[in-house]
Amino acid sequence: MTKTYKPGEPAPRSGQYEQTGVRGGLTGEERTVTRGEPLPPTPKPGMGYKLVDPTKHKSGR
């Protein structure tokens, strides 16, 4: 199971983060976030983000 991140938390990896609903289901809304940048606010309280597509680059990280 993938970890859910809260809005405002620093992104652990660069990539596409999908919003999760209040009960944990995916919403289809994605945001691109760079590692270390805070995750953006969500439309409703209790929502979060899951990393669905990490950025791929030469270092393999």
DRENKEKE-262648 format. One record per residue: residue number from 1; residue in three letters; x, y, z of N, C-alpha, C in turn. Coordinates in Angstrom, 3 decimals, always signed. Layout:
NUM,ALA,X,Y,Z,X,Y,Z,X,Y,Z;
...
***
This chain:
1,MET,+0.837,-1.177,+0.000,+0.000,+0.000,+0.000,+0.885,+1.245,+0.000;
2,THR,+0.517,+2.227,-0.779,+1.293,+3.450,-0.907,+0.941,+4.419,+0.212;
3,LYS,+1.948,+5.136,+0.679,+1.738,+6.112,+1.749,+0.942,+7.307,+1.224;
4,THR,+0.069,+7.828,+2.072,-0.689,+9.027,+1.736,-0.021,+10.213,+2.412;
5,TYR,+0.176,+11.281,+1.652,+0.818,+12.490,+2.156,-0.216,+13.585,+2.324;
6,LYS,+0.001,+14.430,+3.330,-0.924,+15.521,+3.615,-0.520,+16.781,+2.857;
7,PRO,-1.485,+17.646,+2.536,-1.147,+18.928,+1.901,-0.200,+19.720,+2.811;
8,GLY,+0.785,+20.370,+2.205,+1.756,+21.146,+2.968,+3.005,+20.366,+3.337;
9,GLU,+2.943,+19.022,+3.298,+4.129,+18.207,+3.573,+5.111,+18.351,+2.416;
10,PRO,+6.411,+18.315,+2.684,+7.373,+18.324,+1.575,+7.273,+17.014,+0.790;
11,ALA,+7.320,+17.113,-0.526,+7.251,+15.920,-1.376,+8.541,+15.113,-1.213;
12,PRO,+8.442,+13.812,-0.924,+9.636,+12.993,-0.751,+10.371,+12.710,-2.062;
13,ARG,+9.643,+12.727,-3.188,+10.213,+12.499,-4.522,+9.509,+13.401,-5.512;
14,SER,+10.190,+13.717,-6.597,+9.558,+14.468,-7.678,+8.661,+13.522,-8.463;
15,GLY,+7.522,+14.029,-8.934,+6.645,+13.208,-9.750,+5.209,+13.671,-9.714;
16,GLN,+4.328,+12.792,-10.223,+2.897,+13.060,-10.274,+2.250,+12.527,-9.000;
17,TYR,+1.538,+13.384,-8.305,+0.814,+13.008,-7.089,-0.677,+13.124,-7.375;
18,GLU,-1.418,+12.053,-7.074,-2.861,+12.077,-7.287,-3.562,+12.362,-5.965;
19,GLN,-4.587,+13.212,-6.038,-5.367,+13.522,-4.845,-6.154,+12.293,-4.429;
20,THR,-6.239,+12.083,-3.116,-7.058,+11.010,-2.579,-8.250,+11.635,-1.870;
21,GLY,-9.370,+10.961,-1.957,-10.570,+11.437,-1.290,-10.479,+11.249,+0.216;
22,VAL,-11.483,+11.703,+0.913,-11.520,+11.640,+2.372,-11.391,+10.196,+2.868;
23,ARG,-11.977,+9.246,+2.139,-11.906,+7.837,+2.544,-10.766,+7.081,+1.861;
24,GLY,-9.878,+7.783,+1.150,-8.693,+7.152,+0.571,-8.772,+6.780,-0.888;
25,GLY,-9.915,+6.935,-1.542,-10.037,+6.613,-2.963,-9.381,+7.670,-3.832;
26,LEU,-8.879,+7.263,-4.985,-8.234,+8.204,-5.901,-9.293,+9.021,-6.641;
27,THR,-8.998,+10.298,-6.887,-9.972,+11.210,-7.493,-9.743,+11.433,-8.977;
28,GLY,-8.563,+11.100,-9.503,-8.260,+11.355,-10.910,-7.574,+12.700,-11.134;
29,GLU,-7.481,+13.519,-10.090,-6.812,+14.819,-10.185,-5.348,+14.645,-9.795;
30,GLU,-4.433,+15.035,-10.697,-3.002,+14.893,-10.426,-2.314,+16.247,-10.406;
31,ARG,-1.241,+16.324,-9.648,-0.409,+17.522,-9.570,+1.047,+17.083,-9.721;
32,THR,+1.840,+17.869,-10.426,+3.263,+17.613,-10.547,+3.969,+18.400,-9.449;
33,VAL,+4.773,+17.694,-8.653,+5.451,+18.331,-7.525,+6.923,+17.934,-7.554;
34,THR,+7.800,+18.902,-7.295,+9.243,+18.674,-7.227,+9.626,+18.277,-5.804;
35,ARG,+10.585,+17.360,-5.686,+11.035,+16.898,-4.375,+11.393,+18.076,-3.470;
36,GLY,+10.926,+18.025,-2.243,+11.213,+19.063,-1.266,+10.215,+20.211,-1.243;
37,GLU,+9.429,+20.356,-2.310,+8.413,+21.412,-2.356,+7.172,+20.942,-1.588;
38,PRO,+6.429,+21.853,-0.964,+5.226,+21.426,-0.244,+4.121,+20.994,-1.211;
39,LEU,+3.385,+19.969,-0.810,+2.239,+19.524,-1.616,+1.153,+20.593,-1.545;
40,PRO,+0.468,+20.847,-2.658,-0.520,+21.929,-2.698,-1.764,+21.632,-1.852;
41,PRO,-2.532,+22.673,-1.538,-3.777,+22.469,-0.785,-4.774,+21.632,-1.593;
42,THR,-5.674,+20.977,-0.887,-6.730,+20.180,-1.518,-8.057,+20.928,-1.414;
43,PRO,-9.030,+20.586,-2.281,-10.313,+21.292,-2.257,-11.116,+21.097,-0.973;
44,LYS,-10.950,+19.931,-0.303,-11.720,+19.641,+0.907,-10.788,+19.161,+2.018;
45,PRO,-11.128,+19.450,+3.273,-10.339,+18.921,+4.391,-10.360,+17.390,+4.402;
46,GLY,-9.299,+16.790,+4.859,-9.234,+15.330,+4.961,-8.695,+14.637,+3.728;
47,MET,-8.515,+15.381,+2.634,-7.963,+14.792,+1.415,-6.440,+14.769,+1.517;
48,GLY,-5.794,+13.970,+0.684,-4.342,+13.871,+0.684,-3.821,+13.581,-0.712;
49,TYR,-2.589,+13.087,-0.774,-1.937,+12.778,-2.045,-1.213,+11.446,-1.964;
50,LYS,-1.168,+10.737,-3.100,-0.366,+9.523,-3.253,+0.516,+9.705,-4.481;
51,LEU,+1.764,+9.265,-4.372,+2.686,+9.313,-5.503,+2.287,+8.210,-6.482;
52,VAL,+1.897,+8.596,-7.707,+1.460,+7.607,-8.693,+2.452,+7.431,-9.831;
53,ASP,+3.312,+8.425,-10.092,+4.273,+8.335,-11.191,+5.531,+9.122,-10.832;
54,PRO,+6.525,+8.472,-10.198,+7.750,+9.187,-9.863,+8.500,+9.619,-11.126;
55,THR,+9.187,+10.736,-11.033,+9.991,+11.222,-12.154,+11.150,+10.276,-12.383;
56,LYS,+11.403,+9.969,-13.643,+12.514,+9.081,-13.993,+13.626,+9.918,-14.606;
57,HIS,+14.837,+9.777,-14.054,+15.978,+10.479,-14.612,+17.212,+9.598,-14.523;
58,LYS,+18.306,+10.051,-15.082,+19.488,+9.224,-15.270,+20.016,+8.582,-13.982;
59,SER,+19.870,+9.263,-12.837,+20.420,+8.713,-11.602,+19.630,+7.500,-11.126;
60,GLY,+18.405,+7.293,-11.635,+17.597,+6.148,-11.260,+16.888,+6.304,-9.931;
61,ARG,+16.924,+7.475,-9.360,+16.269,+7.695,-8.059,+14.854,+8.111,-8.232;
***
